[in-house]
């Protein structure tokens, strides 16, 4: 499954955007508990990986929603 912002049908574009935005939201919800808390200690590799996953998902979701706008 790939995001295609050039879909001809408005209905299919909205359905696809909804599916992708929900997919990215689930990624954020899964990784959110592992995000590094603000502290003086250095974050672990796992928390940095979760932070990257959340940032990437948020950016991708914003791109999908920008196409809808």
Residue pairs with C-beta under 8 A, 6 or more apart in sequence:
1 19
3 16
3 20
3 60
3 64
4 16
5 13
5 67
7 13
7 16
13 67
13 68
14 68
17 64
17 65
17 67
17 68
20 60
20 61
20 64
21 61
21 64
21 65
24 57
24 58
24 60
24 61
24 64
25 57
25 61
27 53
27 54
27 57
28 53
28 54
28 57
28 58
31 50
31 51
31 53
31 54
31 57
32 50
32 54
34 46
34 47
34 50
35 47
35 50
35 51
35 54
36 43
36 44
36 47
36 48
36 51
43 51
